[in-house]
Amino acid sequence: QIVPEGASAEDVAKVRAGACYVLSTMNQHNAKCQQQAVEQGLLGYIIKLCMVESNSTVLRKAIGVVTGMRPPPPLFFMRRLRLCSTLFHLIVSLCLALGCHSVV
């Protein structure tokens, strides 16, 4: 168990943010790591995390993981509309969470 039982929500969010930071750093300019992340379902998990995350720091880090990924062409082309739509909604949500006044 990474987070001790009874840990505060803030401590748990720090662990999620740290994990997302590590994943985004690991995947940056690393095709082998990106391929494994896609094959192991990590990209889908991170997208789901983005959709339900309420902590803005974790959300920013998780979006960093997703935007840093370069999925293999077949996966990207098969799911690009859904992925682009999801990313757009996540970016709008992030902007709203951060208090942006206008979202294009």
Biopython code that builds the backbone (N, CA, C, O; Angstrom):
import numpy as np
from Bio.PDB.StructureBuilder import StructureBuilder

atoms = [
    (1, "GLN", "N", (0.847, -1.175, 0.000)),
    (1, "GLN", "CA", (0.000, 0.000, 0.000)),
    (1, "GLN", "C", (0.891, 1.237, 0.000)),
    (1, "GLN", "O", (1.764, 1.384, 0.856)),
    (2, "ILE", "N", (0.664, 2.124, -0.966)),
    (2, "ILE", "CA", (1.487, 3.317, -1.110)),
    (2, "ILE", "C", (1.112, 4.376, -0.086)),
    (2, "ILE", "O", (1.984, 5.009, 0.510)),
    (3, "VAL", "N", (-0.180, 4.566, 0.113)),
    (3, "VAL", "CA", (-0.652, 5.583, 1.049)),
    (3, "VAL", "C", (-1.133, 4.874, 2.307)),
    (3, "VAL", "O", (-1.935, 3.944, 2.225)),
    (4, "PRO", "N", (-0.645, 5.306, 3.484)),
    (4, "PRO", "CA", (-1.070, 4.648, 4.708)),
    (4, "PRO", "C", (-2.572, 4.779, 4.949)),
    (4, "PRO", "O", (-3.189, 5.774, 4.569)),
    (5, "GLU", "N", (-3.138, 3.780, 5.574)),
    (5, "GLU", "CA", (-4.552, 3.808, 5.903)),
    (5, "GLU", "C", (-4.829, 5.012, 6.786)),
    (5, "GLU", "O", (-4.067, 5.302, 7.708)),
    (6, "GLY", "N", (-5.905, 5.701, 6.507)),
    (6, "GLY", "CA", (-6.266, 6.882, 7.285)),
    (6, "GLY", "C", (-5.594, 8.158, 6.803)),
    (6, "GLY", "O", (-5.718, 9.200, 7.449)),
    (7, "ALA", "N", (-4.889, 8.097, 5.686)),
    (7, "ALA", "CA", (-4.236, 9.290, 5.142)),
    (7, "ALA", "C", (-5.287, 10.294, 4.696)),
    (7, "ALA", "O", (-6.393, 9.924, 4.302)),
    (8, "SER", "N", (-4.927, 11.561, 4.763)),
    (8, "SER", "CA", (-5.864, 12.614, 4.366)),
    (8, "SER", "C", (-6.052, 12.614, 2.854)),
    (8, "SER", "O", (-5.232, 12.076, 2.111)),
    (9, "ALA", "N", (-7.137, 13.222, 2.420)),
    (9, "ALA", "CA", (-7.408, 13.336, 0.981)),
    (9, "ALA", "C", (-6.279, 14.112, 0.297)),
    (9, "ALA", "O", (-5.922, 13.819, -0.844)),
    (10, "GLU", "N", (-5.728, 15.089, 0.992)),
    (10, "GLU", "CA", (-4.622, 15.874, 0.428)),
    (10, "GLU", "C", (-3.385, 15.005, 0.213)),
    (10, "GLU", "O", (-2.708, 15.129, -0.808)),
    (11, "ASP", "N", (-3.087, 14.122, 1.174)),
    (11, "ASP", "CA", (-1.936, 13.222, 1.031)),
    (11, "ASP", "C", (-2.135, 12.252, -0.130)),
    (11, "ASP", "O", (-1.201, 11.974, -0.882)),
    (12, "VAL", "N", (-3.342, 11.745, -0.270)),
    (12, "VAL", "CA", (-3.644, 10.816, -1.360)),
    (12, "VAL", "C", (-3.519, 11.531, -2.705)),
    (12, "VAL", "O", (-3.008, 10.960, -3.668)),
    (13, "ALA", "N", (-3.988, 12.784, -2.772)),
    (13, "ALA", "CA", (-3.880, 13.563, -3.999)),
    (13, "ALA", "C", (-2.413, 13.822, -4.349)),
    (13, "ALA", "O", (-2.045, 13.814, -5.524)),
    (14, "LYS", "N", (-1.583, 14.050, -3.343)),
    (14, "LYS", "CA", (-0.151, 14.263, -3.590)),
    (14, "LYS", "C", (0.482, 13.018, -4.211)),
    (14, "LYS", "O", (1.345, 13.127, -5.082)),
    (15, "VAL", "N", (0.059, 11.856, -3.770)),
    (15, "VAL", "CA", (0.585, 10.604, -4.334)),
    (15, "VAL", "C", (0.144, 10.468, -5.792)),
    (15, "VAL", "O", (0.949, 10.115, -6.653)),
    (16, "ARG", "N", (-1.147, 10.751, -6.074)),
    (16, "ARG", "CA", (-1.636, 10.676, -7.452)),
    (16, "ARG", "C", (-0.908, 11.679, -8.343)),
    (16, "ARG", "O", (-0.528, 11.351, -9.467)),
    (17, "ALA", "N", (-0.712, 12.898, -7.847)),
    (17, "ALA", "CA", (-0.004, 13.924, -8.631)),
    (17, "ALA", "C", (1.440, 13.494, -8.886)),
    (17, "ALA", "O", (1.949, 13.666, -9.994)),
    (18, "GLY", "N", (2.096, 12.941, -7.881)),
    (18, "GLY", "CA", (3.472, 12.479, -8.041)),
    (18, "GLY", "C", (3.570, 11.341, -9.034)),
    (18, "GLY", "O", (4.496, 11.294, -9.844)),
    (19, "ALA", "N", (2.620, 10.426, -8.975)),
    (19, "ALA", "CA", (2.613, 9.298, -9.917)),
    (19, "ALA", "C", (2.423, 9.803, -11.348)),
    (19, "ALA", "O", (3.085, 9.326, -12.270)),
    (20, "CYS", "N", (1.532, 10.754, -11.530)),
    (20, "CYS", "CA", (1.312, 11.311, -12.863)),
    (20, "CYS", "C", (2.555, 12.048, -13.352)),
    (20, "CYS", "O", (2.887, 11.980, -14.535)),
    (21, "TYR", "N", (3.239, 12.746, -12.462)),
    (21, "TYR", "CA", (4.475, 13.438, -12.838)),
    (21, "TYR", "C", (5.523, 12.432, -13.321)),
    (21, "TYR", "O", (6.176, 12.642, -14.344)),
    (22, "VAL", "N", (5.671, 11.348, -12.577)),
    (22, "VAL", "CA", (6.639, 10.315, -12.957)),
    (22, "VAL", "C", (6.277, 9.727, -14.316)),
    (22, "VAL", "O", (7.146, 9.547, -15.170)),
    (23, "LEU", "N", (4.991, 9.429, -14.518)),
    (23, "LEU", "CA", (4.556, 8.849, -15.800)),
    (23, "LEU", "C", (4.775, 9.805, -16.962)),
    (23, "LEU", "O", (5.216, 9.387, -18.032)),
    (24, "SER", "N", (4.474, 11.081, -16.764)),
    (24, "SER", "CA", (4.657, 12.029, -17.866)),
    (24, "SER", "C", (6.138, 12.207, -18.189)),
    (24, "SER", "O", (6.511, 12.336, -19.355)),
    (25, "THR", "N", (6.976, 12.214, -17.161)),
    (25, "THR", "CA", (8.415, 12.340, -17.384)),
    (25, "THR", "C", (8.963, 11.095, -18.073)),
    (25, "THR", "O", (9.781, 11.192, -18.988)),
    (26, "MET", "N", (8.516, 9.950, -17.637)),
    (26, "MET", "CA", (8.979, 8.689, -18.190)),
    (26, "MET", "C", (8.593, 8.538, -19.666)),
    (26, "MET", "O", (9.372, 8.021, -20.466)),
    (27, "ASN", "N", (7.400, 8.990, -20.013)),
    (27, "ASN", "CA", (6.898, 8.832, -21.377)),
    (27, "ASN", "C", (7.413, 9.887, -22.339)),
    (27, "ASN", "O", (7.317, 9.716, -23.555)),
    (28, "GLN", "N", (7.952, 10.966, -21.818)),
    (28, "GLN", "CA", (8.400, 12.061, -22.668)),
    (28, "GLN", "C", (9.553, 11.607, -23.565)),
    (28, "GLN", "O", (10.602, 11.184, -23.081)),
    (29, "HIS", "N", (9.343, 11.699, -24.863)),
    (29, "HIS", "CA", (10.365, 11.329, -25.863)),
    (29, "HIS", "C", (10.859, 9.890, -25.693)),
    (29, "HIS", "O", (12.026, 9.609, -25.965)),
    (30, "ASN", "N", (10.002, 8.987, -25.252)),
    (30, "ASN", "CA", (10.404, 7.608, -25.053)),
    (30, "ASN", "C", (9.351, 6.690, -25.672)),
    (30, "ASN", "O", (8.370, 6.323, -25.026)),
    (31, "ALA", "N", (9.568, 6.333, -26.913)),
    (31, "ALA", "CA", (8.588, 5.542, -27.661)),
    (31, "ALA", "C", (8.302, 4.191, -27.015)),
    (31, "ALA", "O", (7.162, 3.728, -27.029)),
    (32, "LYS", "N", (9.332, 3.551, -26.444)),
    (32, "LYS", "CA", (9.109, 2.238, -25.814)),
    (32, "LYS", "C", (8.190, 2.352, -24.604)),
    (32, "LYS", "O", (7.288, 1.532, -24.429)),
    (33, "CYS", "N", (8.412, 3.354, -23.775)),
    (33, "CYS", "CA", (7.542, 3.554, -22.607)),
    (33, "CYS", "C", (6.126, 3.904, -23.044)),
    (33, "CYS", "O", (5.157, 3.420, -22.458)),
    (34, "GLN", "N", (6.000, 4.739, -24.066)),
    (34, "GLN", "CA", (4.685, 5.106, -24.570)),
    (34, "GLN", "C", (3.943, 3.884, -25.100)),
    (34, "GLN", "O", (2.749, 3.720, -24.847)),
    (35, "GLN", "N", (4.642, 3.037, -25.829)),
    (35, "GLN", "CA", (4.032, 1.828, -26.375)),
    (35, "GLN", "C", (3.528, 0.936, -25.243)),
    (35, "GLN", "O", (2.404, 0.437, -25.298)),
    (36, "GLN", "N", (4.350, 0.738, -24.225)),
    (36, "GLN", "CA", (3.942, -0.089, -23.086)),
    (36, "GLN", "C", (2.767, 0.540, -22.334)),
    (36, "GLN", "O", (1.866, -0.164, -21.877)),
    (37, "ALA", "N", (2.784, 1.854, -22.211)),
    (37, "ALA", "CA", (1.681, 2.538, -21.524)),
    (37, "ALA", "C", (0.363, 2.306, -22.256)),
    (37, "ALA", "O", (-0.674, 2.109, -21.624)),
    (38, "VAL", "N", (0.402, 2.330, -23.576)),
    (38, "VAL", "CA", (-0.802, 2.085, -24.365)),
    (38, "VAL", "C", (-1.208, 0.608, -24.257)),
    (38, "VAL", "O", (-2.376, 0.298, -24.022)),
    (39, "GLU", "N", (-0.242, -0.294, -24.428)),
    (39, "GLU", "CA", (-0.543, -1.736, -24.393)),
    (39, "GLU", "C", (-1.056, -2.182, -23.022)),
    (39, "GLU", "O", (-1.900, -3.075, -22.944)),
    (40, "GLN", "N", (-0.570, -1.586, -21.964)),
    (40, "GLN", "CA", (-0.973, -1.973, -20.610)),
    (40, "GLN", "C", (-2.248, -1.263, -20.149)),
    (40, "GLN", "O", (-2.717, -1.496, -19.035)),
    (41, "GLY", "N", (-2.807, -0.402, -20.996)),
    (41, "GLY", "CA", (-4.053, 0.285, -20.648)),
    (41, "GLY", "C", (-3.868, 1.533, -19.802)),
    (41, "GLY", "O", (-4.840, 2.078, -19.280)),
    (42, "LEU", "N", (-2.639, 1.986, -19.665)),
    (42, "LEU", "CA", (-2.368, 3.150, -18.825)),
    (42, "LEU", "C", (-3.027, 4.405, -19.380)),
    (42, "LEU", "O", (-3.575, 5.200, -18.616)),
    (43, "LEU", "N", (-2.982, 4.595, -20.683)),
    (43, "LEU", "CA", (-3.575, 5.780, -21.294)),
    (43, "LEU", "C", (-5.063, 5.866, -20.967)),
    (43, "LEU", "O", (-5.556, 6.933, -20.600)),
    (44, "GLY", "N", (-5.769, 4.769, -21.094)),
    (44, "GLY", "CA", (-7.192, 4.743, -20.758)),
    (44, "GLY", "C", (-7.444, 5.028, -19.295)),
    (44, "GLY", "O", (-8.383, 5.744, -18.950)),
    (45, "TYR", "N", (-6.606, 4.470, -18.428)),
    (45, "TYR", "CA", (-6.749, 4.709, -16.991)),
    (45, "TYR", "C", (-6.545, 6.186, -16.662)),
    (45, "TYR", "O", (-7.298, 6.758, -15.874)),
    (46, "ILE", "N", (-5.533, 6.799, -17.263)),
    (46, "ILE", "CA", (-5.244, 8.203, -16.984)),
    (46, "ILE", "C", (-6.375, 9.090, -17.511)),
    (46, "ILE", "O", (-6.747, 10.065, -16.859)),
    (47, "ILE", "N", (-6.920, 8.764, -18.675)),
    (47, "ILE", "CA", (-8.054, 9.531, -19.198)),
    (47, "ILE", "C", (-9.229, 9.423, -18.243)),
    (47, "ILE", "O", (-9.892, 10.425, -17.971)),
    (48, "LYS", "N", (-9.504, 8.232, -17.727)),
    (48, "LYS", "CA", (-10.592, 8.073, -16.758)),
    (48, "LYS", "C", (-10.314, 8.863, -15.489)),
    (48, "LYS", "O", (-11.224, 9.468, -14.923)),
    (49, "LEU", "N", (-9.054, 8.862, -15.035)),
    (49, "LEU", "CA", (-8.680, 9.649, -13.860)),
    (49, "LEU", "C", (-8.969, 11.124, -14.109)),
    (49, "LEU", "O", (-9.503, 11.813, -13.239)),
    (50, "CYS", "N", (-8.616, 11.605, -15.295)),
    (50, "CYS", "CA", (-8.871, 13.009, -15.634)),
    (50, "CYS", "C", (-10.352, 13.350, -15.571)),
    (50, "CYS", "O", (-10.726, 14.458, -15.186)),
    (51, "MET", "N", (-11.182, 12.402, -15.946)),
    (51, "MET", "CA", (-12.621, 12.653, -15.999)),
    (51, "MET", "C", (-13.261, 12.719, -14.618)),
    (51, "MET", "O", (-14.312, 13.339, -14.459)),
    (52, "VAL", "N", (-12.651, 12.097, -13.623)),
    (52, "VAL", "CA", (-13.270, 12.066, -12.299)),
    (52, "VAL", "C", (-12.483, 12.840, -11.237)),
    (52, "VAL", "O", (-12.973, 13.027, -10.123)),
    (53, "GLU", "N", (-11.293, 13.283, -11.565)),
    (53, "GLU", "CA", (-10.426, 13.945, -10.583)),
    (53, "GLU", "C", (-10.947, 15.321, -10.210)),
    (53, "GLU", "O", (-11.317, 16.109, -11.080)),
    (54, "SER", "N", (-10.976, 15.609, -8.922)),
    (54, "SER", "CA", (-11.433, 16.918, -8.458)),
    (54, "SER", "C", (-10.279, 17.817, -8.016)),
    (54, "SER", "O", (-10.455, 19.029, -7.891)),
    (55, "ASN", "N", (-9.109, 17.243, -7.780)),
    (55, "ASN", "CA", (-7.950, 18.021, -7.354)),
    (55, "ASN", "C", (-7.277, 18.623, -8.590)),
    (55, "ASN", "O", (-6.851, 17.889, -9.482)),
    (56, "SER", "N", (-7.179, 19.961, -8.649)),
    (56, "SER", "CA", (-6.668, 20.613, -9.850)),
    (56, "SER", "C", (-5.198, 20.277, -10.118)),
    (56, "SER", "O", (-4.793, 20.218, -11.279)),
    (57, "THR", "N", (-4.401, 20.057, -9.088)),
    (57, "THR", "CA", (-2.992, 19.699, -9.292)),
    (57, "THR", "C", (-2.885, 18.325, -9.945)),
    (57, "THR", "O", (-2.127, 18.140, -10.898)),
    (58, "VAL", "N", (-3.640, 17.375, -9.433)),
    (58, "VAL", "CA", (-3.634, 16.028, -10.012)),
    (58, "VAL", "C", (-4.152, 16.087, -11.442)),
    (58, "VAL", "O", (-3.604, 15.433, -12.329)),
    (59, "LEU", "N", (-5.196, 16.863, -11.670)),
    (59, "LEU", "CA", (-5.772, 16.977, -13.002)),
    (59, "LEU", "C", (-4.746, 17.541, -13.984)),
    (59, "LEU", "O", (-4.623, 17.029, -15.097)),
    (60, "ARG", "N", (-4.011, 18.579, -13.599)),
    (60, "ARG", "CA", (-2.975, 19.146, -14.473)),
    (60, "ARG", "C", (-1.905, 18.106, -14.794)),
    (60, "ARG", "O", (-1.487, 17.973, -15.944)),
    (61, "LYS", "N", (-1.463, 17.368, -13.769)),
    (61, "LYS", "CA", (-0.417, 16.357, -13.985)),
    (61, "LYS", "C", (-0.923, 15.223, -14.869)),
    (61, "LYS", "O", (-0.194, 14.731, -15.729)),
    (62, "ALA", "N", (-2.179, 14.806, -14.657)),
    (62, "ALA", "CA", (-2.757, 13.719, -15.451)),
    (62, "ALA", "C", (-2.921, 14.147, -16.910)),
    (62, "ALA", "O", (-2.659, 13.359, -17.818)),
    (63, "ILE", "N", (-3.350, 15.379, -17.139)),
    (63, "ILE", "CA", (-3.466, 15.881, -18.501)),
    (63, "ILE", "C", (-2.089, 15.925, -19.154)),
    (63, "ILE", "O", (-1.960, 15.695, -20.356)),
    (64, "GLY", "N", (-1.062, 16.221, -18.363)),
    (64, "GLY", "CA", (0.308, 16.194, -18.868)),
    (64, "GLY", "C", (0.708, 14.821, -19.371)),
    (64, "GLY", "O", (1.419, 14.698, -20.369)),
    (65, "VAL", "N", (0.251, 13.788, -18.678)),
    (65, "VAL", "CA", (0.539, 12.417, -19.125)),
    (65, "VAL", "C", (-0.127, 12.173, -20.476)),
    (65, "VAL", "O", (0.507, 11.677, -21.407)),
    (66, "VAL", "N", (-1.407, 12.525, -20.576)),
    (66, "VAL", "CA", (-2.169, 12.261, -21.792)),
    (66, "VAL", "C", (-1.616, 13.055, -22.970)),
    (66, "VAL", "O", (-1.441, 12.506, -24.058)),
    (67, "THR", "N", (-1.341, 14.331, -22.765)),
    (67, "THR", "CA", (-0.881, 15.153, -23.880)),
    (67, "THR", "C", (0.541, 14.810, -24.299)),
    (67, "THR", "O", (0.939, 15.104, -25.426)),
    (68, "GLY", "N", (1.309, 14.194, -23.411)),
    (68, "GLY", "CA", (2.665, 13.797, -23.753)),
    (68, "GLY", "C", (2.751, 12.465, -24.464)),
    (68, "GLY", "O", (3.813, 12.089, -24.959)),
    (69, "MET", "N", (1.647, 11.752, -24.520)),
    (69, "MET", "CA", (1.636, 10.444, -25.158)),
    (69, "MET", "C", (1.568, 10.583, -26.668)),
    (69, "MET", "O", (0.946, 11.502, -27.200)),
    (70, "ARG", "N", (2.208, 9.669, -27.333)),
    (70, "ARG", "CA", (2.125, 9.566, -28.783)),
    (70, "ARG", "C", (1.663, 8.142, -29.085)),
    (70, "ARG", "O", (2.478, 7.257, -29.344)),
    (71, "PRO", "N", (0.345, 7.930, -29.050)),
    (71, "PRO", "CA", (-0.145, 6.565, -29.286)),
    (71, "PRO", "C", (0.250, 6.068, -30.671)),
    (71, "PRO", "O", (0.417, 6.863, -31.596)),
    (72, "PRO", "N", (0.399, 4.757, -30.813)),
    (72, "PRO", "CA", (0.709, 4.201, -32.129)),
    (72, "PRO", "C", (-0.381, 4.591, -33.125)),
    (72, "PRO", "O", (-1.544, 4.699, -32.738)),
    (73, "PRO", "N", (-0.043, 4.803, -34.381)),
    (73, "PRO", "CA", (-1.025, 5.264, -35.370)),
    (73, "PRO", "C", (-2.338, 4.493, -35.410)),
    (73, "PRO", "O", (-3.386, 5.137, -35.462)),
    (74, "PRO", "N", (-2.359, 3.149, -35.389)),
    (74, "PRO", "CA", (-3.661, 2.475, -35.459)),
    (74, "PRO", "C", (-4.575, 2.847, -34.295)),
    (74, "PRO", "O", (-5.767, 3.077, -34.499)),
    (75, "LEU", "N", (-4.043, 2.909, -33.093)),
    (75, "LEU", "CA", (-4.862, 3.261, -31.938)),
    (75, "LEU", "C", (-5.345, 4.695, -32.062)),
    (75, "LEU", "O", (-6.513, 4.991, -31.807)),
    (76, "PHE", "N", (-4.452, 5.576, -32.450)),
    (76, "PHE", "CA", (-4.806, 6.984, -32.549)),
    (76, "PHE", "C", (-5.878, 7.204, -33.605)),
    (76, "PHE", "O", (-6.866, 7.892, -33.348)),
    (77, "PHE", "N", (-5.698, 6.625, -34.799)),
    (77, "PHE", "CA", (-6.652, 6.858, -35.870)),
    (77, "PHE", "C", (-8.008, 6.223, -35.579)),
    (77, "PHE", "O", (-9.039, 6.766, -35.976)),
    (78, "MET", "N", (-8.021, 5.098, -34.903)),
    (78, "MET", "CA", (-9.292, 4.445, -34.582)),
    (78, "MET", "C", (-10.071, 5.244, -33.552)),
    (78, "MET", "O", (-11.301, 5.261, -33.576)),
    (79, "ARG", "N", (-9.363, 5.901, -32.652)),
    (79, "ARG", "CA", (-10.040, 6.552, -31.533)),
    (79, "ARG", "C", (-9.813, 8.056, -31.476)),
    (79, "ARG", "O", (-10.094, 8.681, -30.454)),
    (80, "ARG", "N", (-9.314, 8.641, -32.544)),
    (80, "ARG", "CA", (-8.887, 10.045, -32.467)),
    (80, "ARG", "C", (-10.024, 10.994, -32.138)),
    (80, "ARG", "O", (-9.827, 11.925, -31.357)),
    (81, "LEU", "N", (-11.213, 10.794, -32.707)),
    (81, "LEU", "CA", (-12.308, 11.709, -32.424)),
    (81, "LEU", "C", (-12.713, 11.639, -30.959)),
    (81, "LEU", "O", (-12.925, 12.669, -30.319)),
    (82, "ARG", "N", (-12.819, 10.442, -30.436)),
    (82, "ARG", "CA", (-13.178, 10.295, -29.026)),
    (82, "ARG", "C", (-12.086, 10.856, -28.127)),
    (82, "ARG", "O", (-12.375, 11.524, -27.134)),
    (83, "LEU", "N", (-10.832, 10.585, -28.474)),
    (83, "LEU", "CA", (-9.713, 11.092, -27.690)),
    (83, "LEU", "C", (-9.649, 12.613, -27.739)),
    (83, "LEU", "O", (-9.453, 13.260, -26.710)),
    (84, "CYS", "N", (-9.814, 13.191, -28.934)),
    (84, "CYS", "CA", (-9.774, 14.650, -29.064)),
    (84, "CYS", "C", (-10.927, 15.291, -28.301)),
    (84, "CYS", "O", (-10.745, 16.311, -27.637)),
    (85, "SER", "N", (-12.088, 14.704, -28.395)),
    (85, "SER", "CA", (-13.245, 15.226, -27.669)),
    (85, "SER", "C", (-13.012, 15.163, -26.163)),
    (85, "SER", "O", (-13.317, 16.114, -25.443)),
    (86, "THR", "N", (-12.473, 14.049, -25.693)),
    (86, "THR", "CA", (-12.182, 13.891, -24.262)),
    (86, "THR", "C", (-11.139, 14.899, -23.811)),
    (86, "THR", "O", (-11.294, 15.524, -22.762)),
    (87, "LEU", "N", (-10.074, 15.062, -24.593)),
    (87, "LEU", "CA", (-9.034, 16.031, -24.239)),
    (87, "LEU", "C", (-9.593, 17.446, -24.213)),
    (87, "LEU", "O", (-9.251, 18.227, -23.325)),
    (88, "PHE", "N", (-10.446, 17.788, -25.169)),
    (88, "PHE", "CA", (-11.047, 19.117, -25.181)),
    (88, "PHE", "C", (-11.852, 19.348, -23.906)),
    (88, "PHE", "O", (-11.721, 20.395, -23.272)),
    (89, "HIS", "N", (-12.680, 18.383, -23.528)),
    (89, "HIS", "CA", (-13.482, 18.514, -22.310)),
    (89, "HIS", "C", (-12.585, 18.611, -21.073)),
    (89, "HIS", "O", (-12.880, 19.370, -20.149)),
    (90, "LEU", "N", (-11.507, 17.856, -21.055)),
    (90, "LEU", "CA", (-10.589, 17.924, -19.924)),
    (90, "LEU", "C", (-9.916, 19.288, -19.831)),
    (90, "LEU", "O", (-9.757, 19.830, -18.737)),
    (91, "ILE", "N", (-9.527, 19.835, -20.958)),
    (91, "ILE", "CA", (-8.886, 21.149, -20.955)),
    (91, "ILE", "C", (-9.875, 22.214, -20.507)),
    (91, "ILE", "O", (-9.513, 23.097, -19.730)),
    (92, "VAL", "N", (-11.101, 22.152, -20.974)),
    (92, "VAL", "CA", (-12.126, 23.095, -20.534)),
    (92, "VAL", "C", (-12.349, 22.952, -19.034)),
    (92, "VAL", "O", (-12.438, 23.956, -18.327)),
    (93, "SER", "N", (-12.440, 21.724, -18.540)),
    (93, "SER", "CA", (-12.635, 21.490, -17.111)),
    (93, "SER", "C", (-11.480, 22.047, -16.298)),
    (93, "SER", "O", (-11.682, 22.651, -15.245)),
    (94, "LEU", "N", (-10.268, 21.841, -16.793)),
    (94, "LEU", "CA", (-9.092, 22.353, -16.099)),
    (94, "LEU", "C", (-9.125, 23.872, -16.052)),
    (94, "LEU", "O", (-8.861, 24.470, -15.009)),
    (95, "CYS", "N", (-9.448, 24.493, -17.172)),
    (95, "CYS", "CA", (-9.519, 25.955, -17.200)),
    (95, "CYS", "C", (-10.567, 26.472, -16.228)),
    (95, "CYS", "O", (-10.328, 27.446, -15.514)),
    (96, "LEU", "N", (-11.715, 25.832, -16.197)),
    (96, "LEU", "CA", (-12.760, 26.244, -15.269)),
    (96, "LEU", "C", (-12.328, 26.042, -13.818)),
    (96, "LEU", "O", (-12.605, 26.879, -12.959)),
    (97, "ALA", "N", (-11.651, 24.931, -13.553)),
    (97, "ALA", "CA", (-11.173, 24.657, -12.194)),
    (97, "ALA", "C", (-10.132, 25.674, -11.758)),
    (97, "ALA", "O", (-10.035, 26.005, -10.576)),
    (98, "LEU", "N", (-9.351, 26.169, -12.714)),
    (98, "LEU", "CA", (-8.313, 27.142, -12.402)),
    (98, "LEU", "C", (-8.819, 28.573, -12.425)),
    (98, "LEU", "O", (-8.075, 29.504, -12.119)),
    (99, "GLY", "N", (-10.087, 28.751, -12.787)),
    (99, "GLY", "CA", (-10.678, 30.076, -12.770)),
    (99, "GLY", "C", (-10.414, 30.898, -14.013)),
    (99, "GLY", "O", (-10.434, 32.127, -13.953)),
    (100, "CYS", "N", (-10.165, 30.241, -15.150)),
    (100, "CYS", "CA", (-9.980, 30.997, -16.390)),
    (100, "CYS", "C", (-11.302, 31.686, -16.725)),
    (100, "CYS", "O", (-12.376, 31.135, -16.481)),
    (101, "HIS", "N", (-11.219, 32.875, -17.276)),
    (101, "HIS", "CA", (-12.430, 33.636, -17.569)),
    (101, "HIS", "C", (-13.016, 33.320, -18.930)),
    (101, "HIS", "O", (-14.218, 33.484, -19.140)),
    (102, "SER", "N", (-12.189, 32.872, -19.851)),
    (102, "SER", "CA", (-12.730, 32.502, -21.160)),
    (102, "SER", "C", (-12.016, 31.245, -21.646)),
    (102, "SER", "O", (-10.813, 31.068, -21.457)),
    (103, "VAL", "N", (-12.792, 30.398, -22.268)),
    (103, "VAL", "CA", (-12.253, 29.166, -22.821)),
    (103, "VAL", "C", (-12.644, 29.148, -24.291)),
    (103, "VAL", "O", (-13.823, 29.249, -24.629)),
    (104, "VAL", "N", (-11.661, 29.021, -25.151)),
    (104, "VAL", "CA", (-11.934, 29.014, -26.586)),
    (104, "VAL", "C", (-12.271, 27.621, -27.025)),
    (104, "VAL", "O", (-12.536, 27.393, -28.206)),
]
sb = StructureBuilder()
sb.init_structure("model")
sb.init_model(0)
sb.init_chain("A")
sb.init_seg("    ")
for serial, (resi, resn, name, xyz) in enumerate(atoms, 1):
    if name == "N":
        sb.init_residue(resn, " ", resi, " ")
    sb.init_atom(name, np.array(xyz, "f"), 0.0, 1.0, " ", f" {name:<3s}", serial, name[0])
structure = sb.get_structure()
